[in-house]
Amino acid sequence: MQCSLRNVISLASKVPLKSNGAILGALNGRFYSTTHDADLVVIGSGPGGYVASIKAAQLGMKTVNIEKYPTLGGTCLNVGCIPSKALLNNSYLYEMAARGHLAERGINVSGVELDLEKLMSMKSNVVKSLTGGISQLFKKNKVTQLTGVGTITSPNTVEVTKDDGSKETINTKNIMIATGSVVTPFPGIEMDEEIVISNIGALSLKKLPKKMILVGCGIIGVEVAAIWARLGSEVIAIDPCEQFGGKFIDREIAAAFYKLLGQSGMVFKLGAKIKSAQKINNEVKVEIEDVKSGTIEELTADCLFVAIGRRPYTENLGLENVQIKLDKRGTIPVNESYQTVVPNIYAIGDCIVGAQLAHKAEAEGVAAVEAMNGQYFNVEYGIVPSVVFTHPELAWIGLNDEELKERNIAFKVGKFPFMANSRARTSLSTVGFVKMYADEKTERVLGVHIIGPSASELINESALLMQYGGTAEDLARVCHAHPTNSEALKEAGIAIAFGKPINF
């Protein structure tokens, strides 16, 4: 396809940055190049990248954000956090109606039917509105957005290659890598996102699977599989680990979590691993092996949902052009200011060491921008909450008893069940409890683990308390609104500070 002078001028007029040079290209060629200047180029528009871009612009930096996909928001907004929460919420409502859970509340429903197409449409509309919202935030804060693959060609230049092959070059003072992560593939079997699926396919299935096999019982796997279990699929979850969350979550909480999910219909085969998997016609045949006994079991299902983890996405970044080498985990090494070995090139989020969480990436994005502007910055990694948005919800922050014992920290424990919480009783959501750990002498709160209603919201009160070094008594003496689920958190603090709770 030939490019006319009129087309070249038209393309140039759509470039939002002011050019410091002329548009280069031959009239009979199909490529053109434009050069721009910037204070910061952010590669990636996920939670870390888009928040960093806005923060930088608010601090007066001329900022360019590069995203290779046509929509902004990265994995989280497009195929992760946001669509899964929409489906989790609506599948819970369906389960409540279809399984008769509304009847005990005096609401009799008959003839409940699943409209999967409508369910998916609602999810897509939510995603569209939020990704479009980022675009509006970019315009509001004067962040220039370019669509294409961003490649670092030198410490101060980034080249953007668009789908049509055209290129733009940005001269910049600083570069931030916020490219996130991608699904870790299952060895020996290719994902087609129809029968062998990742979270991408699992959030966009066109029909309800009769049977789904989940490989990997981490947060992503359990959340997404729970959606289909609620809608009526038989879900078998397999993981070599015998405890959810590994060593980071309280054992009592983890055991309760598996038990409650089991009651909702999910079947867990823990301490087992996939030995082989193959697609046969429209099914997948899986052999699993018990880790301890070596016993082999054969399973067949409509789909195999692979959720064995995510790996940093660093392809086509041009790291070799600036001598940035990945560590053995595939992450980009950075210092405490998020600088790589090249001082003006920063990296944040899933492509550096640490938990792969959207809110962690956001905090790092802000901190990195503040660091490059000589401002105070801080991310308290010991106070980053984790949440599983199943029903009941699961959330934790800080340390648990095993970690405290390993560090030889003497501690106190405060517990309070939701069955004794007034708000939980009014909504018939009484399963679960709050478990709090505090230093034995100072009673400073060191960890909070919650399973039950509103856990995702209550954990943020815990984060605020811990951020400022609060004690169990500090929490106990704060007047909480009644009746609220948050009173369960307060009662756990009372249990530590005064020996036992008031309402249990």
C-alpha positions in Angstrom: 0.0 0.0 0.0 1.5 3.3 -1.1 1.5 6.4 1.1 0.6 9.7 -0.5 1.9 13.1 0.8 -1.7 13.8 1.9 -1.8 10.7 4.0 1.6 11.4 5.6 0.4 14.9 6.5 -2.8 13.4 7.8 -0.9 11.0 10.0 1.3 13.7 11.3 -1.7 15.8 12.3 -3.0 13.0 14.5 0.3 12.8 16.5 -0.5 14.4 19.9 3.1 15.3 20.7 4.9 18.3 19.3 7.7 17.1 17.0 11.2 18.4 17.2 11.9 17.2 13.7 10.3 16.7 10.4 8.3 13.7 9.4 10.7 11.5 7.5 9.8 9.0 4.7 9.7 8.5 1.0 6.5 9.2 -0.8 6.6 5.8 -2.4 7.3 4.0 0.9 4.9 2.6 3.4 6.8 3.6 6.6 7.2 6.9 8.2 9.0 8.1 11.3 8.3 10.9 13.7 10.5 12.1 16.5 9.3 13.6 19.8 10.7 14.8 23.1 9.6 13.8 26.6 10.6 13.8 30.2 9.3 10.3 30.8 8.2 7.4 28.6 6.2 4.7 30.3 6.0 1.4 28.5 2.8 -0.4 29.6 -0.6 0.9 30.6 -1.5 -1.6 33.3 -2.3 -0.4 36.9 1.4 0.5 37.5 2.0 2.1 34.2 -1.1 4.2 33.9 -0.9 5.4 37.5 2.8 6.3 37.1 2.0 8.2 33.9 -0.7 10.3 35.5 1.4 11.0 38.6 4.3 12.1 36.5 2.1 14.4 34.5 0.7 15.9 37.7 4.3 16.6 38.8 4.9 18.6 35.6 6.7 16.0 33.5 6.0 15.7 29.8 4.8 12.1 29.8 4.2 9.6 27.0 2.6 6.2 27.7 3.1 3.4 25.2 0.6 0.5 25.1 0.8 -2.3 22.5 -2.8 -3.3 22.8 -5.7 -1.1 21.5 -7.2 -0.8 25.0 -5.5 0.6 28.1 -5.4 -1.0 31.5 -3.2 -4.1 30.9 -4.1 -7.5 32.1 -5.9 -6.3 35.2 -8.6 -4.3 33.5 -8.9 -6.3 30.3 -8.5 -10.0 31.3 -7.9 -10.1 35.0 -9.0 -8.3 38.1 -12.0 -6.4 36.7 -13.7 -8.9 34.5 -13.2 -11.6 37.1 -14.8 -9.5 39.8 -17.8 -8.7 37.5 -18.3 -12.4 36.9 -17.7 -13.4 40.5 -20.4 -11.0 41.7 -23.0 -12.0 39.2 -22.3 -15.7 39.5 -22.8 -15.4 43.2 -26.2 -13.8 42.6 -27.1 -16.6 40.2 -26.0 -19.2 42.7 -28.1 -17.6 45.5 -31.2 -17.7 43.2 -30.6 -21.0 41.5 -29.7 -23.0 44.6 -32.5 -21.8 46.8 -30.4 -19.6 49.1 -32.9 -16.7 48.7 -35.8 -18.8 50.0 -34.5 -18.6 53.6 -34.6 -14.8 53.2 -38.2 -14.9 52.2 -37.6 -14.5 48.5 -39.0 -17.3 46.4 -37.6 -17.6 42.9 -38.6 -20.1 40.3 -37.4 -20.9 36.8 -34.0 -19.4 37.2 -32.1 -19.5 33.9 -28.5 -18.7 33.0 -28.0 -16.3 30.1 -24.3 -16.7 29.6 -24.2 -14.3 26.7 -25.8 -11.5 28.7 -23.5 -12.3 31.7 -20.4 -11.9 29.4 -21.8 -8.8 27.8 -22.2 -7.1 31.2 -18.6 -8.0 32.0 -17.4 -6.6 28.7 -19.3 -3.4 29.2 -17.7 -2.9 32.7 -14.3 -3.5 31.1 -15.0 -1.1 28.3 -16.1 1.7 30.6 -13.0 1.4 32.8 -10.5 1.1 30.0 -12.1 4.1 28.4 -11.9 5.9 31.7 -8.1 5.6 31.7 -8.1 7.2 28.2 -10.1 10.2 29.6 -7.7 10.4 32.6 -4.8 10.6 30.2 -6.4 13.5 28.3 -7.4 15.2 31.6 -3.8 15.1 32.9 -2.2 15.7 29.4 -0.5 12.3 29.1 0.2 11.4 25.5 -0.8 7.9 24.6 0.8 6.0 21.7 -0.4 2.6 20.6 2.4 0.2 19.5 5.3 -1.9 20.7 7.8 0.2 22.7 11.5 -0.8 22.3 14.3 0.9 24.2 17.0 1.7 21.6 19.3 3.7 23.9 19.2 5.1 27.5 17.4 8.1 26.1 15.3 6.9 23.2 12.3 4.6 22.7 11.0 3.5 19.4 7.3 2.7 18.9 6.4 0.3 16.2 2.7 0.4 15.2 0.6 -2.3 13.7 1.0 -0.8 10.2 4.8 -0.9 10.5 5.2 2.8 10.9 7.5 4.0 13.7 7.8 6.9 16.1 10.9 7.8 18.0 10.8 9.5 21.4 13.8 11.2 22.9 13.3 11.1 26.7 15.1 11.9 29.9 13.6 8.9 31.7 12.1 5.6 30.9 9.9 3.4 33.0 9.3 -0.3 32.2 5.8 -1.3 33.4 5.1 -4.2 31.0 3.6 -6.6 33.7 3.5 -10.3 33.3 2.0 -13.0 31.1 0.6 -16.5 31.7 3.2 -19.2 32.4 2.5 -21.9 29.8 1.8 -25.5 30.7 4.8 -27.6 29.6 4.0 -29.9 26.7 0.6 -28.7 25.8 -0.5 -25.6 23.8 -3.2 -23.3 25.0 -6.0 -22.8 22.5 -8.2 -20.7 24.9 -11.1 -23.1 24.1 -10.2 -26.5 25.5 -6.9 -25.7 27.2 -7.4 -22.2 28.6 -5.7 -19.5 30.6 -7.5 -16.9 32.6 -8.1 -15.1 29.3 -10.1 -18.0 27.9 -11.7 -18.8 31.2 -13.2 -15.4 31.4 -14.7 -15.5 27.9 -16.1 -19.1 27.5 -19.1 -19.2 25.2 -20.7 -22.2 26.9 -20.9 -23.7 30.3 -18.4 -26.5 30.7 -19.9 -29.7 32.3 -16.5 -30.4 33.8 -13.5 -28.2 34.3 -10.0 -29.2 35.6 -8.1 -26.5 37.3 -4.3 -26.8 37.5 -2.9 -24.4 40.1 -4.9 -23.3 43.2 -3.5 -19.8 43.5 -5.6 -16.7 43.7 -6.3 -16.4 39.9 -7.1 -20.1 39.5 -9.4 -20.4 42.5 -11.3 -17.1 41.8 -12.0 -17.9 38.1 -12.8 -21.6 38.7 -15.3 -20.5 41.5 -17.2 -18.5 38.9 -17.9 -21.6 36.8 -18.6 -23.8 39.8 -21.3 -21.4 40.9 -22.8 -21.4 37.4 -23.0 -25.2 37.5 -19.8 -26.7 36.3 -18.1 -29.6 38.0 -14.7 -28.2 39.0 -11.8 -30.4 40.0 -8.8 -28.3 41.3 -5.3 -29.8 41.4 -2.2 -28.5 43.1 1.0 -30.0 44.4 0.8 -27.8 47.5 -1.3 -29.0 50.4 -2.2 -25.5 51.6 -3.7 -22.5 49.9 -1.4 -19.5 49.8 1.7 -21.4 50.8 3.5 -20.1 53.9 2.1 -16.6 53.6 -1.4 -17.3 54.9 -2.5 -18.6 58.3 -3.0 -22.3 58.3 -6.3 -22.2 60.1 -7.7 -19.6 57.6 -6.4 -21.7 54.7 -8.0 -24.9 56.0 -11.4 -23.1 56.5 -11.1 -21.6 53.0 -10.7 -25.0 51.3 -13.5 -26.5 53.4 -16.0 -23.7 52.5 -15.1 -23.8 48.8 -15.6 -27.6 48.9 -19.1 -27.1 50.3 -19.9 -24.9 47.3 -19.1 -27.7 44.9 -15.4 -27.5 44.1 -13.4 -30.7 44.5 -9.7 -30.3 45.6 -7.0 -32.8 44.9 -4.1 -31.3 46.8 -0.7 -32.8 46.9 -1.1 -33.9 43.3 0.5 -32.8 40.1 -0.2 -33.1 36.4 1.8 -35.9 34.8 0.4 -35.5 31.3 -2.4 -33.8 29.4 -3.7 -34.2 25.9 -6.5 -32.9 23.8 -8.8 -35.6 22.3 -11.5 -34.2 20.0 -13.4 -31.7 22.1 -12.1 -33.0 25.5 -8.9 -33.0 27.4 -7.5 -36.1 29.1 -5.3 -35.6 32.1 -3.2 -37.9 34.2 -2.5 -36.7 37.8 0.0 -38.2 40.2 -0.1 -38.1 43.9 3.1 -36.4 45.1 3.6 -38.8 48.1 2.3 -42.1 46.9 2.9 -41.9 43.2 -0.6 -43.1 42.5 -1.9 -42.2 39.0 -5.4 -41.1 38.4 -7.0 -40.3 35.0 -9.5 -37.5 34.5 -11.4 -36.3 31.5 -13.0 -32.8 31.2 -14.4 -30.3 28.7 -11.6 -27.9 29.5 -8.3 -27.7 31.3 -7.8 -24.3 33.0 -4.0 -23.7 33.5 -3.3 -21.2 36.3 0.2 -22.3 37.4 1.5 -18.7 37.6 2.7 -15.7 35.6 6.1 -14.7 34.4 7.5 -11.2 33.7 6.8 -9.9 30.2 10.1 -8.5 28.8 10.0 -9.5 25.2 10.9 -6.9 22.5 11.8 -4.4 25.1 15.3 -3.9 23.8 17.0 -4.6 27.1 20.0 -5.9 25.3 20.4 -2.4 23.7 21.1 -0.9 27.2 22.9 -3.9 28.8 20.0 -4.6 31.2 20.2 -8.3 32.1 17.4 -10.3 33.7 18.0 -12.3 36.9 17.5 -16.0 37.3 13.8 -15.5 37.9 13.3 -13.5 34.7 12.7 -10.3 36.6 14.5 -6.9 36.0 16.9 -6.1 38.8 16.3 -2.6 40.4 17.5 -0.7 43.4 15.4 0.8 46.2 14.6 3.7 43.9 13.4 1.3 41.2 16.3 2.2 39.0 17.9 -0.5 36.8 21.7 -0.6 36.1 20.9 2.4 33.8 20.1 5.1 36.3 17.4 6.9 34.2 15.6 3.6 33.3 13.2 2.4 36.0 11.1 -0.8 36.3 8.0 -1.5 38.4 5.3 -4.1 38.9 5.2 -7.7 37.8 8.4 -7.4 35.9 10.5 -6.9 39.1 10.8 -9.0 42.2 7.8 -9.2 44.5 4.1 -10.1 44.6 2.3 -9.8 41.3 -0.5 -7.5 42.5 -2.1 -4.6 40.8 -2.1 -2.4 43.9 1.6 -3.2 44.5 2.4 -2.1 41.0 0.4 1.1 41.5 2.3 2.0 44.7 5.6 1.3 43.0 4.6 3.5 40.0 3.9 6.5 42.2 7.1 5.8 44.3 9.3 5.5 41.2 8.0 8.8 39.8 8.5 10.5 43.2 12.1 9.1 43.3 13.0 10.5 39.9 11.7 13.9 41.0 13.8 13.9 44.2 10.7 13.6 46.4 10.0 11.3 49.4 8.8 7.9 48.4 8.0 4.7 50.3 6.3 1.3 49.7 5.9 -0.8 52.8 6.2 -4.3 51.4 5.3 -5.9 54.7 2.0 -4.1 54.6 0.6 -5.0 51.2 -2.7 -6.8 51.4 -3.8 -9.9 49.4 -7.4 -10.7 48.7 -9.3 -13.6 47.2 -12.7 -12.5 46.0 -14.6 -15.7 46.4 -17.5 -16.2 48.7 -16.7 -16.0 51.5 -13.9 -13.5 50.8 -10.4 -14.2 52.0 -7.8 -11.4 52.8 -4.5 -11.2 54.7 -1.8 -8.8 55.5 1.5 -8.9 57.4 2.7 -12.0 59.2 1.1 -15.2 60.4 2.0 -17.5 63.4 4.6 -19.6 61.5 6.4 -16.6 60.2 6.4 -15.0 63.6 7.9 -18.1 65.2 10.6 -18.3 62.5 11.6 -14.7 63.4 11.5 -15.5 67.2 8.8 -12.9 67.8 6.6 -13.5 70.8 3.0 -12.7 70.0 -0.6 -12.6 71.1 -3.6 -13.8 69.0 -7.1 -12.3 68.9 -10.0 -14.0 67.2 -13.6 -13.1 66.5 -16.2 -15.1 64.6 -18.6 -13.5 62.2 -21.4 -15.7 63.7 -21.2 -13.3 66.6 -21.3 -10.1 64.5 -24.7 -8.4 64.2 -24.3 -7.2 60.6 -23.2 -10.7 59.5 -26.2 -12.2 61.2 -28.6 -9.8 59.5 -27.3 -10.8 56.1 -27.0 -14.5 56.9 -23.3 -14.3 56.1 -21.9 -15.7 59.3 -19.2 -18.1 58.1 -15.6 -17.2 58.8 -13.6 -15.2 61.4 -11.0 -12.5 62.0 -7.6 -13.6 63.3 -5.1 -10.9 64.5 -1.5 -11.2 65.5 0.2 -8.6 67.7 3.6 -8.2 69.5 3.4 -9.7 72.9 4.9 -6.7 74.7 3.9 -3.7 72.7 0.7 -5.1 71.2 1.6 -3.6 67.9 -0.4 -5.3 65.2 1.8 -7.5 63.0 -0.7 -9.4 60.9 -4.4 -9.8 60.2 -6.1 -12.7 58.4 -9.8 -12.6 57.6 -12.2 -15.1 56.0 -15.7 -13.9 55.8 -18.0 -11.1 54.5 -16.3 -7.8 53.5 -12.8 -9.2 54.0 -11.6 -7.2 51.0 -12.7 -4.0 52.6 -11.8 -4.8 56.3 -8.2 -5.6 55.3 -7.6 -2.0 54.3 -8.5 -0.8 57.8 -5.8 -3.3 59.0 -3.3 -1.9 56.5 -3.9 1.7 57.7 -3.5 0.6 61.4 -0.3 -1.2 60.6 1.1 1.6 58.4 1.1 3.9 61.4 2.3 1.3 63.9 -1.0 1.0 65.6 -1.7 -1.4 68.4 -4.6 -3.7 69.2 -5.7 -1.3 71.9 -5.7 1.6 69.4 -8.1 -0.4 67.2 -10.2 -1.5 70.2 -10.7 2.1 71.3 -11.8 3.4 67.9 -15.6 3.9 67.8 -16.9 1.7 65.0 -20.3 2.2 63.4 -22.9 -0.4 64.4 -24.0 -2.7 63.0 -21.0 -3.3 60.6 -18.8 -6.2 59.7 -15.8 -4.0 60.8 -16.8 -4.5 64.4 -15.5 -8.1 64.1 -12.0 -6.5 63.4 -12.4 -4.3 66.5 -13.4 -7.3 68.6 -10.3 -9.1 67.6 -8.3 -6.1 68.8 -10.3 -6.1 72.1 -9.4 -9.8 72.5 -5.7 -9.0 72.4 -5.8 -5.7 74.4 -8.2 -6.8 77.1 -8.0 -10.6 77.2 -11.3 -11.4 75.6 -13.9 -9.9 73.2 -17.1 -8.2 74.4 -19.6 -9.9 72.1 -18.4 -13.5 72.1 
